[in-house]
Amino acid sequence: MARLWGTLFVLAALLFTGCADSYQWSAKHPAYKQAPYGELTIAGLQKAFVITRTKWFANRLDFGDSTQIKATEFCAKAMEHEFRGGYSKLSVLPDSLLANFPEESQKLDDRIFMKGKLPEQGVTVTAPDGTIPPQILLIHEVIIGTDLKRENFFDYALIHNELEDKRDVKNISAIVSYTLWDNVKQRPLFSAVDEIQHPVLKLTLNDLEQLMRLTVQQIRKNMYTGAGK
């Protein structure tokens, strides 16, 4: 009987693992056929970042008692810099433009939901200079930590589980959720949650910079891939 229960437990674990591996982490509108090229308007960079395990990062970076603030500012600037290198024209909208918009939930899979502020239907976002960008990349959240798994933050069956802080760290991680928004017809064109891992031995600011570089590269890759599906 003990062997039978053991076998059933293993099968259940394998089934659960299989489900986790088969998550759908993006969704696209049928009208989404072409990713932004050359020009990009982005919003959400100022307040999207959250550092988990702040003490772990504080012990390894020279940010003193302001690790959460300074590390997120550093990552935001690094991400913006990487975006500027990928587009001939990058416009960064202030977060204040989205401050009063409602937070909406988007379903990516049966158990995967992502939340973020989206413009209201019928409301066109106008840049401070008076122009109306046709598309806006909305960065909803960037969670930075160690050995993170995105299902622990976006699978509603797992989000209430307490995360264990591992003593041995293999990677610093970024979990980023975002939406490419059609600002003309007020609809999400492409939405996704990406998980980025960067191996680390001794944490430096260069590692954080590289993590942001990989994050932007992954976002751009997924937008192009999504448009081609």
C-alpha positions as CSV (number, residue, x, y, z in Angstrom):
1,M,0.0,0.0,0.0
2,A,2.8,2.4,0.9
3,R,4.4,1.7,-2.5
4,L,1.1,2.4,-4.2
5,W,0.7,5.7,-2.4
6,G,4.3,6.6,-3.3
7,T,3.6,5.8,-7.0
8,L,0.4,7.9,-7.0
9,F,2.3,10.8,-5.3
10,V,5.0,10.7,-8.0
11,L,2.4,10.6,-10.8
12,A,0.6,13.6,-9.3
13,A,3.8,15.6,-9.0
14,L,4.7,14.8,-12.6
15,L,1.2,15.8,-13.7
16,F,1.4,19.1,-11.8
17,T,4.9,19.8,-13.3
18,G,3.6,19.0,-16.7
19,C,0.8,21.5,-16.3
20,A,3.2,24.2,-15.1
21,D,5.5,23.6,-18.1
22,S,2.5,24.0,-20.5
23,Y,1.4,27.4,-19.3
24,Q,0.4,29.9,-22.0
25,W,2.2,33.1,-21.1
26,S,1.0,35.5,-23.8
27,A,-2.2,36.5,-25.6
28,K,-2.7,38.4,-28.8
29,H,-5.5,40.2,-30.6
30,P,-6.3,38.8,-34.1
31,A,-5.5,42.3,-35.4
32,Y,-1.9,42.1,-34.1
33,K,0.2,41.5,-37.3
34,Q,3.2,43.8,-36.9
35,A,5.5,44.5,-34.0
36,P,6.7,48.1,-33.4
37,Y,9.8,48.8,-35.5
38,G,11.9,51.9,-35.5
39,E,9.7,53.8,-33.1
40,L,8.3,52.9,-29.8
41,T,6.3,54.7,-27.1
42,I,6.6,53.2,-23.6
43,A,4.8,53.9,-20.3
44,G,5.1,52.6,-16.8
45,L,8.9,52.6,-16.3
46,Q,8.9,54.9,-13.3
47,K,6.8,52.8,-10.9
48,A,6.9,49.3,-12.3
49,F,9.8,47.9,-10.4
50,V,9.7,45.8,-7.2
51,I,12.7,44.3,-5.5
52,T,12.2,41.1,-3.5
53,R,14.7,39.9,-0.9
54,T,15.8,43.5,-0.4
55,K,18.1,42.5,2.4
56,W,19.9,40.0,0.2
57,F,20.5,42.7,-2.4
58,A,21.4,45.3,0.2
59,N,24.2,43.1,1.6
60,R,25.7,42.9,-1.9
61,L,25.2,46.4,-3.4
62,D,26.4,49.7,-2.1
63,F,23.0,51.3,-1.7
64,G,22.8,51.5,2.1
65,D,19.3,51.7,3.6
66,S,17.8,52.9,0.3
67,T,18.3,49.6,-1.6
68,Q,14.6,49.3,-2.7
69,I,14.6,52.9,-4.1
70,K,18.0,53.1,-5.6
71,A,18.0,49.6,-7.1
72,T,14.7,50.1,-8.8
73,E,15.8,53.5,-10.1
74,F,19.0,51.9,-11.4
75,C,17.0,49.1,-13.1
76,A,14.5,51.6,-14.7
77,K,17.3,53.6,-16.2
78,A,19.1,50.5,-17.4
79,M,15.9,49.2,-19.1
80,E,15.2,52.6,-20.7
81,H,18.8,52.7,-22.0
82,E,18.4,49.3,-23.5
83,F,15.1,50.2,-25.2
84,R,16.7,53.3,-26.7
85,G,19.4,51.1,-28.2
86,G,16.8,49.1,-30.0
87,Y,14.7,51.8,-31.5
88,S,15.6,54.9,-33.6
89,K,13.0,56.9,-31.7
90,L,11.9,56.1,-28.2
91,S,9.3,58.2,-26.3
92,V,8.8,57.6,-22.6
93,L,5.5,58.8,-21.2
94,P,5.2,59.8,-17.6
95,D,3.4,57.4,-15.3
96,S,1.0,60.2,-14.4
97,L,-0.8,59.8,-17.7
98,L,-1.9,56.3,-16.5
99,A,-2.5,57.1,-12.8
100,N,-6.2,57.5,-13.0
101,F,-6.9,54.6,-15.4
102,P,-8.5,51.4,-14.0
103,E,-6.6,48.3,-13.2
104,E,-7.7,45.5,-15.5
105,S,-7.2,41.7,-15.4
106,Q,-6.2,39.9,-18.5
107,K,-6.4,36.1,-18.8
108,L,-3.4,34.4,-20.5
109,D,-4.3,30.8,-19.6
110,D,-6.8,28.9,-17.5
111,R,-5.0,29.8,-14.3
112,I,-2.8,32.6,-15.4
113,F,-4.0,36.2,-15.0
114,M,-2.1,39.4,-15.1
115,K,-3.2,42.8,-13.8
116,G,-2.2,46.2,-14.9
117,K,-3.6,49.7,-15.6
118,L,-5.1,50.1,-19.1
119,P,-6.6,53.2,-20.7
120,E,-10.4,53.3,-20.6
121,Q,-12.4,52.5,-23.7
122,G,-12.9,55.6,-25.8
123,V,-9.9,57.4,-24.1
124,T,-7.0,58.1,-26.3
125,V,-3.7,58.7,-24.5
126,T,-2.0,62.0,-25.6
127,A,1.7,62.6,-25.0
128,P,2.8,65.7,-23.2
129,D,3.9,67.2,-26.5
130,G,0.4,66.8,-27.9
131,T,1.1,63.9,-30.2
132,I,-1.0,60.7,-30.2
133,P,1.1,57.6,-30.3
134,P,-0.6,54.8,-32.3
135,Q,0.7,52.1,-29.9
136,I,2.0,52.2,-26.4
137,L,4.0,49.5,-24.6
138,L,2.7,49.4,-21.1
139,I,5.1,48.0,-18.5
140,H,2.8,46.8,-15.7
141,E,5.3,45.2,-13.3
142,V,8.9,44.2,-13.1
143,I,9.6,41.9,-10.1
144,I,13.3,41.4,-9.4
145,G,14.6,38.8,-7.1
146,T,16.6,35.5,-6.9
147,D,15.6,32.2,-8.6
148,L,12.0,33.4,-9.2
149,K,9.4,31.5,-11.1
150,R,6.6,33.4,-12.8
151,E,3.9,30.8,-12.0
152,N,4.4,31.7,-8.3
153,F,3.2,35.2,-9.0
154,F,0.6,34.7,-11.7
155,D,-1.0,31.3,-11.2
156,Y,-3.9,32.0,-9.0
157,A,-3.6,28.5,-7.4
158,L,-0.1,29.3,-6.3
159,I,0.1,33.0,-5.5
160,H,-0.9,32.5,-1.8
161,N,1.9,30.0,-1.2
162,E,4.8,31.4,0.9
163,L,8.0,31.6,-1.1
164,E,11.1,30.2,0.4
165,D,14.3,32.3,0.5
166,K,17.0,29.9,-0.7
167,R,20.4,30.1,0.9
168,D,22.2,29.1,-2.4
169,V,21.3,31.6,-5.1
170,K,22.0,30.5,-8.7
171,N,20.3,33.4,-10.6
172,I,19.0,36.8,-10.2
173,S,15.6,37.0,-11.9
174,A,13.2,39.4,-13.5
175,I,9.5,38.7,-14.0
176,V,8.0,41.3,-16.3
177,S,4.3,41.7,-17.3
178,Y,3.4,44.1,-20.1
179,T,0.8,45.0,-22.8
180,L,1.3,46.5,-26.2
181,W,-1.7,48.8,-26.4
182,D,-3.6,49.9,-29.5
183,N,-4.0,53.6,-28.7
184,V,-6.2,54.3,-31.7
185,K,-8.8,51.6,-31.2
186,Q,-8.2,51.2,-27.4
187,R,-7.5,47.5,-27.2
188,P,-4.6,45.2,-26.1
189,L,-2.7,43.9,-29.1
190,F,-0.2,41.7,-27.3
191,S,0.1,40.9,-23.6
192,A,2.7,38.6,-21.9
193,V,4.5,37.7,-18.7
194,D,8.2,36.9,-19.2
195,E,10.7,35.2,-16.9
196,I,14.4,36.1,-17.3
197,Q,17.2,34.4,-15.4
198,H,20.8,35.7,-15.2
199,P,23.4,33.4,-13.5
200,V,25.3,35.2,-10.7
201,L,28.3,34.3,-8.6
202,K,29.1,37.7,-6.9
203,L,26.4,40.3,-7.5
204,T,27.4,43.6,-9.0
205,L,25.6,46.4,-10.7
206,N,26.8,45.0,-14.0
207,D,24.6,41.9,-13.2
208,L,21.5,44.1,-12.7
209,E,22.3,45.9,-15.9
210,Q,22.7,42.7,-17.8
211,L,19.4,41.4,-16.3
212,M,17.6,44.5,-17.7
213,R,19.3,44.0,-21.0
214,L,18.1,40.4,-21.3
215,T,14.6,41.5,-20.2
216,V,14.3,44.1,-22.9
217,Q,15.6,41.6,-25.5
218,Q,13.0,39.1,-24.4
219,I,10.2,41.6,-24.6
220,R,11.2,42.6,-28.1
221,K,11.6,39.0,-29.2
222,N,8.1,38.1,-27.9
223,M,6.5,41.0,-29.6
224,Y,8.0,40.0,-32.9
225,T,7.2,36.4,-32.4
226,G,3.6,37.2,-31.3
227,A,3.0,39.2,-34.4
228,G,4.0,36.3,-36.6
229,K,1.8,33.7,-35.0
